[in-house]
């Protein structure tokens, strides 16, 4: 369908940018007025919700279990690579939790939006 054709083009670009951002060398966080403890978990949740939304929009007929396995595998892989690459990033279980909640939220949001519009 038309939405899937659009997101099939958006998904690889978003996924590539996301992978770059997750694996680039870590830098010292500067203190801004909007910074607070846990902001990184909210960012993980948000960017993975967008990934889950885009992936579901690109492949709307994919079974949920396959979607979940792909997203969970990607989340685990990026966390392992962050730790192994030694570029100032570390593997955190709470990041993995935020990633998982994010992709599930993205999936849920897409299914709700789809049921409202189609």
GUPAZA-861731 format. One record per residue: z, x, y of N, C-alpha, C in turn; residue number from 0; residue in one letter. Coordinates in steps of 0.2 Angstrom, whole numbers, m for minus. Example, Ala and Ser with C-alpha at 12.3 -4.5 7.8 and 13.67 -1.06 7.14 Angstrom:
<torlums>
TORLUM,nup,neast,nnorth,caup,caeast,canorth,cup,ceast,cnorth,pos,code
TORLUM,39,66,m28,39,62,m22,39,66,m16,0,A
TORLUM,35,64,m11,36,68,m5,39,64,0,1,S
</torlums>
This chain:
<torlums>
TORLUM,nup,neast,nnorth,caup,caeast,canorth,cup,ceast,cnorth,pos,code
TORLUM,0,4,m6,0,0,0,0,4,6,0,X
TORLUM,m1,1,12,m2,5,18,4,9,20,1,X
TORLUM,10,7,19,16,11,21,17,17,16,2,X
TORLUM,15,16,10,16,22,5,11,27,7,3,X
TORLUM,5,25,9,0,30,12,2,34,18,4,X
TORLUM,6,31,22,8,34,28,14,39,26,5,X
TORLUM,18,37,22,24,41,20,22,46,15,6,X
TORLUM,17,46,11,14,51,7,12,57,11,7,X
TORLUM,10,56,17,8,61,22,14,64,25,8,X
TORLUM,19,60,27,25,62,31,30,66,26,9,X
TORLUM,31,64,20,36,66,15,35,74,14,10,X
TORLUM,29,77,13,29,84,12,31,88,18,11,X
TORLUM,29,86,24,31,89,30,38,89,31,12,X
TORLUM,41,83,30,48,82,31,52,87,26,13,X
TORLUM,50,86,20,53,90,15,53,98,16,14,X
TORLUM,47,100,18,46,107,20,51,109,25,15,X
TORLUM,51,105,31,55,107,36,63,107,34,16,X
TORLUM,64,102,30,71,101,28,73,107,23,17,X
TORLUM,69,109,19,70,115,15,71,121,19,18,X
TORLUM,67,122,24,67,128,28,74,128,32,19,X
TORLUM,76,122,35,82,122,38,88,123,34,20,X
TORLUM,88,120,28,94,121,23,94,128,21,21,X
TORLUM,89,132,20,89,139,17,88,144,22,22,X
TORLUM,87,143,29,87,148,34,94,152,34,23,X
TORLUM,94,158,37,100,161,38,105,158,42,24,X
TORLUM,111,158,40,116,154,44,118,158,50,25,X
TORLUM,119,154,56,121,157,62,128,155,64,26,X
TORLUM,131,158,68,138,156,71,137,150,75,27,X
TORLUM,141,145,73,141,139,76,144,139,83,28,X
TORLUM,141,137,88,143,137,95,148,131,96,29,X
TORLUM,152,131,100,157,126,101,154,121,107,30,X
TORLUM,152,115,105,150,110,110,154,105,110,31,X
TORLUM,154,101,116,159,95,116,158,90,111,32,X
TORLUM,152,89,108,151,84,103,153,87,96,33,X
TORLUM,155,93,95,156,96,89,163,94,86,34,X
TORLUM,164,93,80,170,91,77,170,93,70,35,X
TORLUM,176,93,67,176,95,60,173,90,56,36,X
TORLUM,168,92,51,165,87,47,158,85,49,37,X
TORLUM,156,88,55,149,86,58,144,88,53,38,X
TORLUM,145,94,50,140,96,45,139,91,39,39,X
TORLUM,144,88,37,143,83,32,140,77,34,40,X
TORLUM,141,75,40,137,69,43,130,71,44,41,X
TORLUM,128,77,46,121,80,46,118,80,40,42,X
TORLUM,122,82,35,119,82,28,117,75,26,43,X
TORLUM,122,70,27,121,63,25,115,61,28,44,X
TORLUM,114,62,35,109,59,39,102,62,37,45,X
TORLUM,101,68,36,95,71,34,93,69,27,46,X
TORLUM,98,69,23,96,67,16,95,59,15,47,X
TORLUM,98,55,20,96,48,20,89,47,22,48,X
TORLUM,87,51,27,80,51,29,75,53,23,49,X
TORLUM,77,59,19,73,61,14,73,55,9,50,X
TORLUM,78,52,7,78,47,2,74,41,4,51,X
TORLUM,74,39,11,70,34,14,63,36,13,52,X
TORLUM,61,42,15,54,44,15,51,44,8,53,X
TORLUM,55,47,3,53,47,m4,52,40,m7,54,X
TORLUM,57,36,m5,56,29,m8,50,26,m5,55,X
TORLUM,49,27,1,43,23,5,36,26,2,56,X
TORLUM,36,33,0,30,36,m2,29,34,m9,57,X
TORLUM,34,33,m13,34,31,m20,38,25,m22,58,X
TORLUM,36,19,m19,40,13,m20,40,10,m27,59,X
TORLUM,36,12,m31,36,9,m38,40,14,m43,60,X
TORLUM,42,19,m40,46,24,m45,52,21,m47,61,X
TORLUM,54,22,m53,60,19,m56,66,23,m52,62,X
TORLUM,72,19,m51,77,22,m48,80,28,m51,63,X
TORLUM,81,28,m58,84,34,m61,80,40,m60,64,X
TORLUM,73,40,m60,69,46,m59,70,48,m51,65,X
TORLUM,70,43,m47,71,45,m40,78,49,m39,66,X
TORLUM,83,46,m42,90,49,m42,90,56,m45,67,X
TORLUM,87,57,m51,86,63,m54,83,69,m49,68,X
TORLUM,77,67,m46,74,71,m42,78,73,m36,69,X
TORLUM,81,68,m33,85,70,m27,91,74,m28,70,X
TORLUM,94,72,m34,100,76,m36,99,83,m38,71,X
TORLUM,93,84,m41,91,91,m43,89,95,m37,72,X
TORLUM,86,92,m32,85,95,m26,91,97,m22,73,X
TORLUM,96,93,m22,102,94,m18,106,100,m21,74,X
TORLUM,106,99,m28,110,105,m32,106,111,m31,75,X
TORLUM,99,111,m31,96,118,m30,97,121,m24,76,X
TORLUM,96,117,m18,97,119,m12,104,122,m11,77,X
TORLUM,109,119,m13,116,122,m13,117,128,m17,78,X
TORLUM,114,129,m23,114,135,m26,110,140,m23,79,X
TORLUM,104,139,m20,101,144,m17,104,146,m10,80,X
TORLUM,107,142,m7,111,144,m1,116,149,m2,81,X
TORLUM,120,148,m8,125,153,m10,122,159,m13,82,X
TORLUM,117,159,m17,114,165,m20,110,169,m15,83,X
TORLUM,107,166,m10,103,170,m5,106,175,m1,84,X
TORLUM,113,174,0,117,178,4,115,179,11,85,X
TORLUM,113,174,14,111,174,21,116,170,26,86,X
TORLUM,122,170,24,127,167,28,129,160,26,87,X
TORLUM,126,157,21,127,150,19,131,150,13,88,X
TORLUM,134,145,11,138,145,5,137,138,2,89,X
TORLUM,138,138,m5,138,132,m9,144,128,m8,90,X
TORLUM,144,121,m6,149,117,m5,148,110,m9,91,X
TORLUM,153,109,m12,153,102,m16,153,96,m12,92,X
TORLUM,156,97,m6,156,91,m1,149,90,2,93,X
TORLUM,145,96,3,139,95,5,134,91,0,94,X
TORLUM,136,93,m7,132,89,m12,134,82,m12,95,X
TORLUM,140,80,m11,142,73,m11,139,70,m5,96,X
TORLUM,139,73,1,135,70,7,128,69,6,97,X
TORLUM,125,74,3,118,74,1,116,68,m4,98,X
TORLUM,120,67,m9,120,61,m14,121,55,m10,99,X
TORLUM,126,54,m6,127,48,m3,121,46,2,100,X
TORLUM,119,52,5,113,51,10,107,48,6,101,X
TORLUM,105,51,1,99,49,m3,100,42,m5,102,X
TORLUM,106,40,m7,107,33,m10,107,28,m4,103,X
TORLUM,109,30,2,109,26,8,101,25,10,104,X
TORLUM,97,31,10,90,30,12,87,25,7,105,X
TORLUM,88,26,1,85,21,m4,87,14,m3,106,X
TORLUM,93,13,m2,96,6,0,93,4,6,107,X
TORLUM,93,8,11,90,5,18,82,4,17,108,X
TORLUM,79,8,13,72,6,12,71,m1,8,109,X
TORLUM,75,m2,3,74,m8,m1,76,m14,4,110,X
TORLUM,81,m13,8,83,m19,12,77,m20,18,111,X
TORLUM,75,m15,21,69,m16,26,63,m19,22,112,X
TORLUM,61,m16,16,56,m19,13,56,m26,11,113,X
TORLUM,62,m28,9,63,m35,7,63,m40,14,114,X
TORLUM,65,m37,19,64,m41,26,57,m41,28,115,X
TORLUM,53,m36,27,47,m36,30,41,m38,26,116,X
TORLUM,42,m38,19,36,m40,15,37,m46,11,117,X
</torlums>
